[in-house]
Amino acid sequence: MADRRYYTEGSSARQLNYDDRAGRNRSREAVVRGSAAPARRPQPSVRPERAPQPARRKKQGSSHLTDRERRELAARKAQRKAVTNAQIRYTAGMVAAIIVAVALCCYLLKLTSDVKSQKESVATLKSQVATQLDENASYSAGLDSMTDLDEIYNIATTKLGMVYSQPGQTLYYSQNNDDYVVQYKDVPKAK
């Protein structure tokens, strides 16, 4: 098996360090003095020359950003603002809906209590009407028992001189289906 105490990285050889004093289970690197590989001369990087770009106006505070980065930053800010506005509108809509629902519930409770009180007042009035009808019936029965038709006939014929009508003195009128008659003219005299 290969010896796993050393490895190369670029032009330097490094030693694996298994000594873990912090309690972590990872290897640490320690640079080995001296290099196993020869040192390289740094090569100049070959980059294509760019055309000179026109001078740009630098904004204060964001002078290190390019135009593209500024556009991306502005787009992210606009998106965050749009999301925040949408959340605000949603929250406001939900609050308004909750307020309307609570108001409707309160109105429904008020209507329910009004109906209950009206039912109670109707029941009270019905009991008053029944009581009054009972009193009227008892007074009517008392009046009927007080009336003596024979006594009325005697008083009318003896004291007041009244007599029964003779045949031909009674005039009959045709009655409509109405419960009452409206008189437009005087009743004609008997012949």
HELIX and SHEET records of a PDB file:
HELIX    1   1 ASP A   67  MET A  146  1                                  80    
HELIX    2   2 LEU A  149  ASN A  154  1                                   6    
HELIX    3   3 ILE A  155  LYS A  159  3                                   5    
SHEET    1   A 3 TYR A   6  GLU A   9  0                                        
SHEET    2   A 3 SER A  12  ASN A  17 -1                                        
SHEET    3   A 3 ARG A  28  VAL A  31 -1                                        
END                                                                             
